[in-house]
């Protein structure tokens, strides 16, 4: 039977055996595999092992399940590969013995990667502080999205929360497009500190790549996922590291969240990707909701003019 490993999250390093047949995973005690991460739903995921193959189904979880560059469609059974990371909330899991080798790269502490003992209180305190900061970022963003704010102001404030949490970032932008389109419809951008505002606000090539593939584009010396020669473009623009996540709505991409650093090649880490994936999904829902409300208002005005 394959073993499930937790690569990242509050219970990083933990493992659990997965039995043949159906197993349920979630935060509730009534699951076969319980994960205490608060961003994991009470019943988050179904795992099926049948004839040596692995299948997972997202059980309409609140923060969804992310696998191979895309969120799973709730209720849809998907065959997965062994040793491939799966993000559920802010926890990353993996099925297969090869996952054991992936645990160390997901830790953001040099001491563990070097093989130094990490069972001490100092290490535990450091990990606790890291998760508290990440939880604070998600909470701040969630509260902002609940406020009755114009979309532009709301996205500006979200960028402010991200800058407060990730001080390595210099610039950020939300590039909104018509659903499934590539041409910018609205751009909300912001600098982390006072800078040369007349400079280009984002790399158009990076944003277009994220929108076309509906997958994150990440370029950093510590985390490299270079596609279609993006690295050459970034060198010309003097961008040291960049992360761009598509905002995926129910009918396709409604935009992209773009962040970069002009000075630091280590601008992004693996933990950042998990946090920002969560935020990107929440923003996509907010954008779709705002557009739906605007469409309904237009319909109401049209009907009123017929009276």
ZALUM-215477 format. One line per field, with one value per residue (C-alpha): x, y negated, z; residue in one letter. Coordinates in steps of 0.02 Angstrom, whole numbers, always signed. Example, Ala and Ser with C-alpha at 12.3 -4.5 7.8 and 13.67 -1.06 7.14 Angstrom:
REM residues 2
xx +615,+684 .
yy +225,+53 .
zz +390,+357 .
nukol A,S .
END
This chain:
REM residues 307
xx +0,+65,+113,+46,+175,+143,+271,+218,+97,+78,+110,+256,+353,+209,+160,+11,-27,-168,-271,-335,-507,-581,-507,-566,-450,-495,-494,-633,-593,-711,-590,-473,-330,-350,-254,-272,-229,-371,-372,-416,-604,-685,-704,-587,-530,-574,-429,-461,-333,-392,-292,-130,-191,-222,-373,-426,-589,-610,-764,-820,-689,-686,-505,-506,-373,-229,-141,-22,-53,-242,-381,-482,-664,-762,-837,-734,-623,-446,-308,-145,+36,+135,+256,+166,+128,-55,-103,-254,-279,-107,-48,+45,+28,+106,+72,+217,+385,+474,+386,+505,+643,+533,+505,+670,+653,+484,+558,+619,+751,+933,+969,+853,+915,+1092,+1037,+1054,+943,+779,+681,+728,+610,+696,+652,+473,+453,+521,+401,+257,+298,+307,+133,+64,+125,+52,-114,-113,-92,-238,-347,-308,-350,-511,-570,-533,-632,-782,-786,-903,-765,-749,-651,-502,-484,-505,-365,-251,-274,-241,-76,-36,-63,+49,+187,+174,+199,+326,+446,+558,+431,+449,+296,+126,-19,-188,-216,-400,-462,-626,-656,-539,-461,-283,-301,-299,-467,-412,-241,-223,-41,+59,+240,+298,+383,+404,+486,+493,+308,+338,+426,+331,+217,+230,+299,+164,+246,+238,+55,+8,+96,+1,-165,-135,-80,-187,-35,+80,+237,+379,+556,+681,+856,+786,+630,+638,+496,+549,+439,+446,+605,+528,+696,+773,+632,+651,+838,+800,+675,+801,+680,+769,+622,+438,+280,+120,-36,-190,-356,-463,-651,-791,-778,-591,-458,-525,-353,-183,-95,+82,+223,+407,+571,+691,+834,+824,+846,+771,+610,+497,+496,+389,+286,+246,+170,+47,-8,-27,-122,-248,-262,-275,-423,-513,-482,-551,-713,-723,-696,-830,-952,-922,-949,-1107,-1177,-1134,-1221,-1376,-1381,-1372,-1515,-1619,-1586,-1633,-1796,-1834,-1814,-1946,-2083 .
yy +0,-176,-295,-472,-603,-782,-888,-1057,-1124,-1121,-932,-930,-766,-660,-503,-385,-220,-223,-64,+19,-46,-211,-324,-496,-639,-798,-897,-798,-653,-545,-534,-390,-516,-670,-831,-968,-1115,-1241,-1278,-1096,-1059,-940,-814,-875,-731,-554,-439,-279,-142,-18,+109,+20,-151,-307,-421,-575,-673,-846,-841,-1021,-1085,-1269,-1300,-1167,-1044,-1094,-962,-980,-1164,-1165,-1158,-998,-1009,-965,-790,-740,-587,-613,-484,-546,-497,-431,-556,-708,-850,-891,-1053,-1049,-1216,-1266,-1086,-990,-800,-666,-480,-360,-314,-440,-578,-554,-636,-788,-834,-926,-1042,-1099,-1157,-1336,-1312,-1289,-1186,-1045,-1039,-1021,-877,-966,-905,-1004,-929,-1071,-1204,-1340,-1252,-1220,-1402,-1462,-1351,-1410,-1593,-1558,-1481,-1619,-1749,-1651,-1633,-1820,-1858,-1747,-1820,-2000,-1962,-1872,-2019,-2141,-2037,-2038,-2229,-2325,-2407,-2452,-2316,-2429,-2484,-2306,-2240,-2385,-2338,-2154,-2203,-2303,-2149,-2045,-2177,-2183,-1994,-1974,-2118,-2044,-2098,-2266,-2275,-2195,-2202,-2124,-2114,-2079,-2015,-1960,-1778,-1668,-1820,-1884,-2073,-2178,-2252,-2329,-2343,-2379,-2400,-2455,-2476,-2408,-2575,-2739,-2703,-2754,-2742,-2781,-2614,-2466,-2395,-2212,-2094,-2073,-1912,-1832,-1880,-1818,-1651,-1626,-1668,-1556,-1403,-1438,-1387,-1484,-1560,-1565,-1622,-1635,-1573,-1465,-1405,-1397,-1353,-1435,-1418,-1491,-1591,-1701,-1710,-1809,-1936,-1959,-1992,-2129,-2208,-2190,-2083,-1965,-1855,-1847,-1750,-1761,-1661,-1650,-1696,-1547,-1570,-1450,-1479,-1510,-1639,-1811,-1886,-1862,-1912,-1972,-2002,-2033,-2087,-2201,-2172,-1998,-1833,-1745,-1844,-1692,-1527,-1372,-1425,-1588,-1492,-1404,-1566,-1657,-1513,-1528,-1716,-1703,-1585,-1702,-1851,-1755,-1724,-1908,-1967,-1850,-1904,-2088,-2060,-1959,-2099,-2228,-2123,-2105,-2293,-2322,-2199,-2289,-2458,-2389,-2317,-2480,-2578,-2467,-2519 .
zz +0,-39,+99,+110,+160,+214,+123,+189,+319,+507,+510,+389,+391,+452,+354,+351,+266,+137,+121,-39,-87,-30,+104,+159,+209,+301,+464,+549,+666,+564,+416,+382,+374,+482,+446,+575,+459,+478,+291,+254,+249,+372,+230,+95,-16,-67,-111,-210,-239,-369,-468,-426,-484,-380,-396,-297,-289,-213,-100,-132,-11,+33,-19,-157,-214,-327,-433,-581,-610,-595,-467,-473,-522,-363,-372,-525,-502,-566,-587,-511,-523,-376,-297,-369,-244,-209,-121,-5,+81,+145,+161,+26,+22,-86,-113,-142,-68,-180,-84,+62,-40,-73,+109,+136,-16,+49,+213,+214,+349,+303,+458,+409,+230,+298,+406,+572,+714,+713,+856,+974,+1038,+936,+773,+828,+880,+713,+615,+725,+692,+505,+504,+612,+486,+341,+432,+468,+281,+230,+368,+317,+135,+183,+289,+148,+24,+142,+149,+35,-68,-252,-341,-380,-199,-137,-249,-200,-17,-53,-135,+21,+131,+17,+23,+213,+220,+79,+96,-41,-174,-261,-375,-391,-512,-545,-733,-766,-935,-1011,-962,-1063,-1149,-1156,-1179,-1019,-973,-807,-725,-539,-492,-343,-286,-119,-84,-175,-342,-523,-561,-744,-769,-842,-709,-756,-888,-1020,-1082,-910,-886,-1060,-1027,-863,-947,-1099,-1000,-845,-743,-626,-699,-573,-603,-461,-427,-286,-379,-567,-686,-847,-1001,-1177,-1147,-1012,-925,-1069,-1065,-878,-898,-1024,-902,-759,-659,-539,-490,-533,-490,-591,-549,-660,-578,-626,-619,-658,-846,-862,-819,-773,-747,-667,-507,-545,-419,-448,-369,-460,-338,-263,-357,-205,-210,-196,-103,-111,+40,-49,-194,-79,+4,-161,-242,-101,-123,-313,-299,-178,-293,-443,-349,-298,-477,-545,-409,-448,-634,-603,-493,-627,-761,-653,-624,-812,-841,-709,-790,-961,-895,-807,-969,-1053,-932 .
nukol X,X,X,X,X,X,X,X,X,X,X,X,X,X,X,X,X,X,X,X,X,X,X,X,X,X,X,X,X,X,X,X,X,X,X,X,X,X,X,X,X,X,X,X,X,X,X,X,X,X,X,X,X,X,X,X,X,X,X,X,X,X,X,X,X,X,X,X,X,X,X,X,X,X,X,X,X,X,X,X,X,X,X,X,X,X,X,X,X,X,X,X,X,X,X,X,X,X,X,X,X,X,X,X,X,X,X,X,X,X,X,X,X,X,X,X,X,X,X,X,X,X,X,X,X,X,X,X,X,X,X,X,X,X,X,X,X,X,X,X,X,X,X,X,X,X,X,X,X,X,X,X,X,X,X,X,X,X,X,X,X,X,X,X,X,X,X,X,X,X,X,X,X,X,X,X,X,X,X,X,X,X,X,X,X,X,X,X,X,X,X,X,X,X,X,X,X,X,X,X,X,X,X,X,X,X,X,X,X,X,X,X,X,X,X,X,X,X,X,X,X,X,X,X,X,X,X,X,X,X,X,X,X,X,X,X,X,X,X,X,X,X,X,X,X,X,X,X,X,X,X,X,X,X,X,X,X,X,X,X,X,X,X,X,X,X,X,X,X,X,X,X,X,X,X,X,X,X,X,X,X,X,X,X,X,X,X,X,X,X,X,X,X,X,X,X,X,X,X,X,X,X,X,X,X,X,X .
END
